[in-house]
Amino acid sequence: MTISGGSEAIDPWALLLETDWSGLERCCPHATPATPDILAELLDDDEEVQRTAVHNLWQAVTHQNTIYGVTAPAARFVIAILGHPRTMTSGVYLHEERPRPMRAALLQWLGDLAFDATYDADGPGRPDDVAAVRAVLPLIYEAAQPYLTDADLPVREAAVHAAATTLALPELAVHVPEVAPLVRSTLSASEYRGYRFLARWCLVTWGVEPGPLPEPRVPGPEDGYSDDPPF
């Protein structure tokens, strides 16, 4: 199975087999399955296994917003499977209480990763690992494109989030005029406080007048654990 990932065709299973995962640093090796097992389980037939795999993806591959050696190849795998029918498994993922397709959670993970990789000059990880993730950002931007107007609101929000957070990369900044209206119309109106904060952050960072945004609601469990990014 070969799945389109941005401008490249990526075979996710070949990526699993060709990558020397044992030689790449990750978090929590004794508390979570091996990285290729986590990634393969994202497409498992058992929906509970899939939901656990999404949790482990955050826990082991980008724990506490840190970039590791496994992060870039794992991101390539996630990009490659976004269009797979099994990513539409519905469930409660991460910090949101509303059920949503796993595809939305994976796009959110890619967007959070792009934000982490570009939030400051150094990035939260070893220089080579951060550079490897930054090299993937154009693929994240392209992978988000089919979902920017998706009929499913959580998928659409997560896709705009993923696309917007890649634009801190200088070579992608040319897309700001295209993405800014989507940030304003989609993220600024989101029920998720993290997305509303990101909308204002992006528009101010880009030098685009953010305009009025909804007042924050009383924080709830669905709003995550942080007022500020990364979320």
C-alpha positions in Angstrom: 0.0 0.0 0.0 1.4 3.4 -1.1 -0.4 6.5 0.2 0.1 10.0 -1.1 1.8 12.2 1.4 2.0 15.8 0.0 4.0 15.9 -3.2 5.6 12.5 -2.4 4.2 9.0 -2.5 5.2 7.3 0.8 4.8 3.7 1.5 4.2 3.6 5.2 5.1 0.0 5.7 8.3 0.3 3.7 9.1 3.3 6.0 8.6 1.1 9.1 10.9 -1.6 7.7 13.6 0.6 6.3 14.0 2.8 9.4 16.5 1.7 12.1 14.2 2.6 15.0 16.4 0.9 17.5 19.1 3.5 16.8 16.8 6.5 17.3 16.1 8.1 20.6 12.6 8.3 22.0 10.9 8.8 25.3 9.5 6.2 27.7 11.0 3.1 26.0 10.0 0.9 29.1 6.5 2.3 29.4 5.2 2.2 25.8 5.5 -0.2 22.9 8.4 0.1 20.4 7.9 3.0 18.0 7.1 0.9 14.9 4.5 -1.0 16.9 2.9 2.2 18.0 2.7 3.4 14.4 1.4 0.1 13.0 -1.3 0.1 15.7 -2.7 3.4 14.4 -4.3 1.3 11.6 -5.2 -1.7 13.8 -8.6 -3.4 13.3 -9.3 -2.9 17.0 -10.5 0.7 17.7 -9.3 0.6 21.3 -5.8 -0.4 20.1 -6.0 2.6 17.7 -6.9 5.0 20.5 -4.1 3.7 22.7 -1.7 4.1 19.8 -2.6 7.8 19.5 -1.9 8.3 23.2 1.4 6.5 22.9 2.3 8.6 19.9 2.1 11.7 22.1 3.8 9.9 25.0 6.8 8.4 23.3 7.4 10.3 20.1 6.9 13.9 21.2 6.7 13.6 25.0 6.2 17.0 26.7 6.7 18.8 23.3 10.2 17.3 22.9 11.6 16.3 19.5 13.5 13.1 19.4 15.4 11.0 16.8 12.2 9.0 16.1 10.0 12.1 15.6 10.7 13.0 11.9 10.3 9.4 10.5 7.2 8.9 12.7 5.8 12.2 11.2 6.4 10.9 7.7 4.5 7.7 8.6 1.5 9.7 10.0 1.5 11.9 6.9 1.4 8.8 4.7 -1.6 7.2 6.4 -3.8 10.3 6.8 -6.0 9.2 3.9 -6.5 5.7 5.1 -10.1 4.8 5.9 -9.1 3.6 9.4 -8.1 7.1 10.4 -11.8 7.9 10.5 -12.2 5.8 13.6 -14.2 8.0 16.0 -13.2 8.4 19.6 -12.1 10.7 22.4 -8.5 11.6 21.8 -6.1 13.7 23.9 -7.5 16.7 25.7 -10.9 17.0 23.9 -14.1 15.5 25.3 -15.9 15.6 22.0 -15.7 12.4 19.9 -13.8 13.1 16.6 -12.1 11.0 13.9 -8.6 9.8 14.6 -7.6 11.8 11.5 -8.3 15.0 13.4 -6.1 13.9 16.3 -3.3 13.0 13.9 -3.5 16.3 12.1 -3.5 18.0 15.5 -0.3 16.0 16.4 1.4 17.2 13.2 0.4 20.8 13.8 1.6 20.6 17.4 4.9 19.2 16.1 5.3 22.0 13.5 4.7 24.5 16.3 7.2 22.9 18.6 9.9 22.8 15.8 9.6 26.5 15.0 8.5 28.2 18.3 12.1 29.3 18.9 15.4 29.3 17.1 16.8 26.2 18.7 13.8 24.0 19.1 13.1 21.5 21.9 15.5 18.8 21.0 18.9 18.0 19.6 19.8 20.2 16.6 19.9 17.3 14.1 16.5 16.0 15.3 14.9 19.5 15.1 16.4 20.0 11.6 15.0 16.7 10.5 11.5 17.7 11.7 11.7 21.1 10.0 12.5 19.3 6.8 9.2 17.5 7.1 7.1 20.7 7.5 6.5 21.2 3.8 5.0 17.7 3.7 2.8 18.5 6.7 1.6 21.7 4.9 0.8 19.7 1.7 -0.8 16.8 3.6 -3.2 19.2 5.4 -4.5 20.7 2.1 -7.2 18.1 1.3 -8.8 18.6 4.7 -8.8 22.4 4.9 -12.5 22.4 3.8 -13.4 19.0 5.1 -17.1 18.5 6.0 -16.1 17.2 9.4 -15.5 20.2 11.7 -12.8 18.6 14.0 -10.9 17.4 10.9 -11.2 20.8 9.3 -10.0 22.6 12.4 -7.0 20.3 12.9 -6.0 20.7 9.2 -6.0 24.5 9.5 -4.0 24.1 12.7 -1.5 21.9 10.9 -1.2 24.1 7.9 -0.9 27.3 9.9 1.8 26.2 12.2 4.1 25.2 9.4 4.2 28.8 8.0 6.8 29.9 10.5 9.2 28.2 8.1 10.5 31.0 5.8 10.0 29.1 2.6 6.3 28.4 3.5 5.5 32.0 4.7 4.4 32.8 1.1 1.2 30.9 1.9 0.1 33.2 4.8 -2.4 35.1 2.6 -4.1 31.8 1.7 -4.2 30.4 5.2 -5.0 33.6 7.2 -8.7 33.7 6.2 -9.1 30.0 7.2 -7.4 30.7 10.6 -9.8 33.6 11.2 -13.0 31.7 10.0 -12.2 28.3 11.5 -9.8 28.5 14.4 -11.0 31.8 15.9 -14.5 30.4 16.1 -13.5 27.0 17.5 -15.0 25.7 20.7 -11.5 24.6 21.7 -9.7 27.3 23.5 -6.3 26.1 22.3 -7.3 26.7 18.7 -8.7 30.2 19.5 -5.4 31.1 21.2 -3.5 29.8 18.2 -5.7 31.9 15.8 -4.7 35.1 17.6 -1.1 34.0 17.9 -0.8 33.2 14.2 -2.5 36.4 13.0 -0.5 38.7 15.2 2.8 36.9 14.3 2.0 37.2 10.6 1.2 40.9 11.0 -2.5 40.3 10.1 -5.0 42.3 12.1 -6.7 39.5 14.2 -10.0 41.3 14.6 -12.4 40.3 17.4 -12.2 36.8 18.6 -14.6 35.0 21.0 -14.0 35.6 24.7 -12.5 32.5 26.3 -14.9 30.2 28.0 -14.5 28.9 31.5 -11.7 26.3 31.2 -12.8 22.7 31.0 -11.1 19.4 30.6 -11.7 19.6 26.8 -9.5 22.7 26.7 -6.3 20.9 27.6 -3.7 21.7 30.2 -2.2 24.9 28.9 -3.5 28.4 28.1 -0.5 29.0 25.8 1.0 26.9 23.0 2.1 24.3 22.6 -1.1 22.6 23.5 
